[in-house]
Amino acid sequence: MTKTSFPKFRHHVLSLSSFTSMSSRTTSVVTIAGIAALSIVAYAVYFDYKRRNDVDFRKKLKKDKKRVDKSIASSKASLPPDSSAVSADELREALEQVKAEQVPASPEQKEAYFMAQVASGEQLSLKGPMFSLPAALAFYRALRVYPSPVELMVIYQKTVPEPIFKLVIELTNLDVKDRVEGYYLKFPPKSFGVKVETRKVGDISKKALVLTKDVKAGEVIYKEFPIVAALDSDLHAAGTHCSHCLRSVEPSMSIKPPESPALETIYCSVACQSAAKIEHHNLLFTLERPLPQEIPLDPITPEKLDERRKAQAQFATYLKTEALGHAAPLLVARFVARQVNFEMSKLISSTSTKTTTISDQTDFTDADGGDYLLADHFERLRYVDVNLPKNGMNLLTEVLNSAMPGLDALVTDERYATLLGKMAYNAYGVFYNGGRDDKPLTNDRPEDIERTRIPLGTSRQIGSAVYTVSSYLAHSCEPSARPSFDAGTSQVHLIATRDLKAGEELTVAYVDVTQHEGESVVDCRRRRRMELARGWKFACPCERCEREGKELGVSSDENMEDASKVEKSLERFEANEGAL
């Protein structure tokens, strides 16, 4: 049997499939090789630094390898062939106890914790079948903090006695199942007065946002800040709005940082400037340190800085030329950078992303507990296939890799296309008052024009923004709510358009559904349905469309299939086909 050491840390844990810690296991882990959320980038960098630069640490790893291999191999023959003596209730109770334990915060503490738990599991496994569960729990605790859980499971399979390994698998599956199924118990936050339910739309089951309270017409149901936002390209170039919160700002009152030669930005306040730098701008468009000071990095040479500068300039040029008029590539780049920041910050003792950005009150909407990641929220959203030059993905990966080798693994062909599709399907158009009337015309074909959810029409927006809760709002040509941006920023206020009861589904208009002067009912219906088909790939099934179609005797396009979709891992899980 192949012998392998438990603490098998290596530089290549920066591969995407290695970034998820057990404490942040999600739907991604249901498919094991699915998307990971980069929760161990900083941790992996730390261990690689220790491995290459600390002689005592290397000696300790070699010593532990020999000791663990020898002792666990000798314990294999002493245990029964199965783990049936442990009941499901016992497993559940044991898992809940482990989950209630505090996980070490700093890399040093995680390292010591890992070593101690592996040693404990080793010793317990020698005591016989009665200690199978305690031994499995020790190995499971070690799994919770290991930088590459999938890799560690492979090592366990080769070295841990089979009955104990089976218990570790059962504990892992039970935890994953709880987290996946429990997501919508914690999200959206109860304070929003809404919940997510599965409802049938034709032959497709979709998630819907449903009220948990009665509201009156004109009442604000909830307010929400975006995950990411981006100005329309002409306004970005004009410098008339804050690059972070999208607030209108007088040029004489704006803050224009000197560190962004690749992509010029302005801000309405120091707070917005600081938040943008932390969340995405430092990584994407500056030469500043891409990781927090707590994380050791290799020396930055002039050659590396020049490589980073060139990569950023090429990506910025792409955004200003080939991607002109399309916010999705910049939204994707900012989202990926936010993931890096969000997950890294969780690994630094006494630090979290929510305290290093503006504040909890001005950040995106997270779950009520459960330690869910940004990827947990985003991987559950629907998306459509979009056509944009592949060159954008290559340029973004060059930016990421020049900032920190290994980050380019975040953006594979498939992942980039999926993220673009999610931005296209879920982005809202931000508008103030009645919207703008000076947006430049595009040369794109009608089917290639980027569209956002905005009841005034995309031509009247000033920018695009993507939200965690509001992405679940379905379209209706007779919407029960409307988005408003009364704060003068990208914070959306959802306002009821009529009196609503708890249990009613919330809907908004993705397109302009008003019948314009001189426009017939049939022309209005055709216009809005064409916009929906081009932007969101479905034939509108709302009551207004159905009613008007019957009254007018208009032939319907109900045979058009809804081309929006969810990620395959989530689809398999929801169809009970995923292996947990």
Salt bridges, closest charged atoms under 4 A:
ASP48 OD2 - HIS11 ND1 3.08
ASP48 OD1 - ARG51 NH2 2.37
ASP48 OD2 - ARG52 NE 2.80
ASP54 OD2 - LYS50 NZ 3.10
ASP64 OD1 - ARG67 NH2 2.59
ASP69 OD2 - LYS65 NZ 3.23
GLU96 OE2 - ARG92 NH1 3.78
GLU96 OE2 - LYS99 NZ 3.80
GLU101 OE1 - ARG141 NE 2.83
GLU122 OE1 - ARG67 NH1 2.78
GLU151 OE1 - ARG10 NE 2.98
GLU162 OE2 - LYS166 NZ 3.57
ASP175 OD1 - LYS99 NZ 3.56
ASP178 OD2 - ARG92 NH1 2.17
ASP178 OD2 - LYS99 NZ 3.98
GLU181 OE2 - LYS177 NZ 3.02
GLU197 OE2 - LYS195 NZ 3.10
GLU197 OE1 - ARG199 NH2 3.21
ASP232 OD2 - ARG436 NH1 3.11
ASP232 OD2 - LYS439 NZ 3.30
ASP234 OD2 - ARG436 NH2 2.42
GLU264 OE1 - LYS320 NZ 3.30
GLU279 OE2 - ARG338 NH2 3.69
GLU288 OE2 - LYS277 NZ 3.10
ASP298 OD1 - ARG52 NH2 3.32
ASP306 OD1 - ARG309 NH1 3.40
ASP306 OD2 - LYS310 NZ 3.38
ASP363 OD1 - ARG338 NH1 3.16
ASP366 OD2 - LYS354 NZ 3.99
ASP366 OD1 - HIS377 NE2 2.76
ASP371 OD1 - LYS346 NZ 3.14
ASP376 OD2 - ARG179 NH2 3.92
GLU379 OE2 - ARG380 NH1 3.74
ASP385 OD2 - LYS565 NZ 3.00
ASP413 OD2 - LYS390 NZ 3.25
ASP438 OD1 - ARG436 NE 2.96
ASP444 OD2 - HIS326 NE2 2.86
GLU447 OE2 - ARG445 NH1 3.28
ASP448 OD2 - ARG445 NE 2.82
GLU478 OE2 - ARG547 NH2 2.71
ASP512 OD2 - HIS516 NE2 2.58
GLU519 OE2 - ARG527 NE 2.79
ASP523 OD1 - ARG526 NH1 2.81
GLU531 OE1 - ARG451 NE 3.07
GLU548 OE1 - ARG528 NH2 2.53
GLU548 OE2 - ARG544 NE 3.06
ASP557 OD1 - ARG529 NH2 2.35
GLU558 OE2 - ARG529 NH2 3.42
ASP562 OD2 - LYS206 NZ 2.53
GLU567 OE2 - ARG415 NH1 3.15
GLU567 OE2 - LYS422 NZ 2.61
GLU574 OE2 - LYS207 NZ 3.77
